[in-house]
Amino acid sequence: MNGLLLIVVPVVGAAVAAVWPSDRTRPWLLPVAGLAHTALAFWLLFHPPAVSPGAWLGFDQLARAILPVVSLLFLVCAAYAVPYLRMRSERHNRVFVASLLACLGLLSAAHQARHLGVLWVTTEALTIATVPLLHFNGTPRAFEATWKYLLIGGTGIALSLLGTFCMSYAYVFGGGGGDLAFATLMAHGAALSRPWVLMAWVLLLAGYGTKMGLAPMHTWKPDAYGEAPAIVGAILAGCVTTVGFAAVLRVRAVVAAAGEGALTDRTLLVIGLFSMAAAALFLMGTRDFKRMLAYSSVEQMGILACGAALGRAGVWAALFHVWNNSLTKGSLFLSSGTIRRAAGARTVDQVSGMYAITPKSAAIFVTGLFAITACPPFGPFFSQLRVLRAAFESGHGAVAGVFLVCLLFAFIGATRLVFAIVDGRPRGEARRVGRRYVESAAVVVPPLALLGFSLWLGLATPEVLRQAWTAAVDQLTP
Amino acid sequence: MSAAVSLLIGLAMGLNLLSLASSRMPSLIRIVAAQGVALGVIPILMEDRFSWLVALLSAGTVMLKGVVIPNLLHRAMRAVKIDREIEPFIGFVPSLLLGAAGTIAAVAGARAVPLLPEHAGTLLVPGALASILTGFILLIGRVKAISQVCGYLILENGIYLFGLLLIRSTPLLVESGILLDLTVAVFVIGIIMDRIQRAFDSLDTRRLTALRE
């Protein structure tokens, strides 16, 4: 019941936003709905409800392990959205606010989907709901990015629908009823037809991998993250990608129950390492600091895929990394938004010396960069260390080696870019505009808070989260 | 599986080839609509006994794929006032040859996949594979946004055809969710096309080249 409230509250908020008369006061609906959602999500984290095994939607252990961080990141972004939308008062925000709240509702639904068909419907709806967010800036580049997002995302989602049907047929062919509830599929794992399960795995991995942004299906990501407002980038990178990852985890559990676990692990390792390598190469080359964040996100998704392939310890580490990635990436996106506005440009060719103009945001950006590239004592360091340990313990020494090399190159690529932007003397637009640029507390506190959470997760991971992740691993590997 | 169903699937496969050969936007939209109607009728014919739910789903599919979505596309086409010639990126003859080869491969390939006895002799799987392939050819091989959307719809029709293998097992709620999502998606796509037209003064996707590494 309470799990359903997580869906209902934001959807009602979206409906209210759609009819709310004033552009000036409407953004306040975001933090209000976000706060209610976060309070509910954390209450459920501490008091997990009993989920009936046959339910299509329910706050089960995997939802409990991921949904609270989605909610928390949304709340912080919502707090940032209020001053942001005030700065952008020249644009109407009715559609933007309503879509953002609808996204939160659909995120909650997709994480709680315990049925492959329901998961597909919610993921598709989520993709559509994010479209108006992407082109909020209304520039030709934004529409180009939106079109690519629609086309690539649409194809990915079509593939996952085909995969969903293949999975259902695997069950029908094996003599079952074709029901797509994950619990039923896992219980009848042995009866599923192997060729159809494998076909389903390939298609579903391609489909939900597109949603996550695993290479080589990542091509929409730099465009979308680069052209969308910073809050949208943070929500796409920290919230929407987690839906894709949760879907991959749930499907993997079914395929493993059908006896093909070793094969899923191999494909996940290959695609994960490929994503990390591709991201590292692009990070070495890109000159745009918002696109850099997108490639860094591809890298993090690669880390998640590797973690998911490394047994129980690996999945645990991946769930830990989901939290770290969402919080740290959110902080990076929000601070980059301030820097981008003050600088009036986004490439190293036009921007430098931002430390002199926006000292606070630049400091948060640099610290966030060290956090996401796995420098202690922030959370990502500890979760990536655990992924590495899982790799060594399961005898994947070579994987660990490639993993480390990719991390190193990504670190070099990202630091090169970030210091080029932060160091030196201001130039261009920033020299004129920048002197008068005021970093209000409203745009500094949200990214700082996210960075603080990331640090806290690293130094003192709360016991309840450890329990939640262990319970989720138990649910996925019975 | 009745002869009527095979006939309709055969018709859909023919429409696939026609869509690859058509050089005018309005006729391409009409072909996609006709295919949607042909496929929408199949569920009623497949069931031995009449069921209200299946009839409702069929009627909904015919309405949405035959009327609502084509209307949205027609309106989008008129709104953006584009030139109605289809510009191919892969020429008409090569794409037709590709489509024909793909259809043959789909019929041959369908023998290789394990199917239940009641599905083994039917055209469902070959028809689905051929439509999916046609959809991809249109998605890749056409430059204007509306033709790409038509390609996406044919791809979706192929997946729908595949889904008919499961008509007795998939809950209809899920089917209707899928249908609803598709309609909203086309609606959103229409809006974006309108904005692209205004921003770029063209719906030629080859102009969308500002974003690259």
Interface residues (C-beta under 8 A of the other chain):
Chain A: H115 G117 V118 W120 V121 E124 A125 I128 V131 P132 H135 G138 T139 P140 R141 F143 E144 A145 T146 W147 K148 L150 L151 G154 T155 A158 L161 L162 F165 S168 Y169 Y171 V172 F173 G177 G178 D179 L180 S193 P195 W196 P222 D223 G226 E227 F282 G285 T286 R291
Chain B: V113 P114 L115 L116 I132 L139 A145 Q148 Y152 L155 E156 I159 F162 G163 L165 L166 R168 S169 T170 P171 V174 G177 I178 D181 V184 A185 V188 I189 I192 R195 I196 A199 F200 T205 L208 A210 L211 E213
